[in-house]
Amino acid sequence: MDSIENKVAKSGLITLEMKSFKGDQKRSVIDIKNWLYEGLILKEKLFREHIKNHDWGQYKNHYISIHCSEDAIIPVWSYMLVVAKLKPFTSNIVMGDEKELEKFIFNLNISKIDLSSFSEKRVLIKGCSETYIPEESFLTIVNTLHGTVKSVMFGEACSNVPIFKS
């Protein structure tokens, strides 16, 4: 009886799971709408009072996104005040919602990969996951791998879409 041959395992194909770039960084989102007068208007004195009384230590070693979920006019200096208070505690701060923060962290983690282990290899990028993966991160991984790998494919080993071959 013939044994079943795993051609994918023998192909030398490296499978890269995009969800692995999510990382384990602690994340927090600060929505400054809660510090606006009636949730709509930024009054400097009230805003500064909220900033003064806020517990910034809770964000120690977190990656933070700052945004306002209300359609309000927010002067740039207000975000600057928040960053000035956060910086002693946090790892990094981005302006935007949770998706912007995820995009930043994914791209940061992609930038840290050791390209030498991918030199002249065939790479399959798997993207299907229950984990949220920012679309921009797929562009970032191809941009990062291009010039190092032999080829990039997307999908599953049994049915993939060729992206490029060098």
VENKAFEN-V559827 format. One record per run of one state. SS is the DSSP state (helix for helix, strand for strand, loop for the rest). FROM is the first residue (numbers start at 0). TO is the last residue. Records with the same first field share a line. If there is no record, write none. Layout:
SS=FROM-TO / FROM-TO
//
This chain:
loop=0-5 / 10-11 / 22-24 / 35-35 / 37-39 / 41-42 / 53-54 / 59-60 / 67-74 / 86-90 / 95-96 / 111-113 / 118-120 / 126-133 / 145-149 / 156-157 / 165-165
helix=6-9 / 17-21 / 31-34 / 43-52 / 55-58 / 75-85 / 97-110 / 114-117 / 134-144
strand=12-16 / 25-30 / 36-36 / 40-40 / 61-66 / 91-94 / 121-125 / 150-155 / 158-164
//
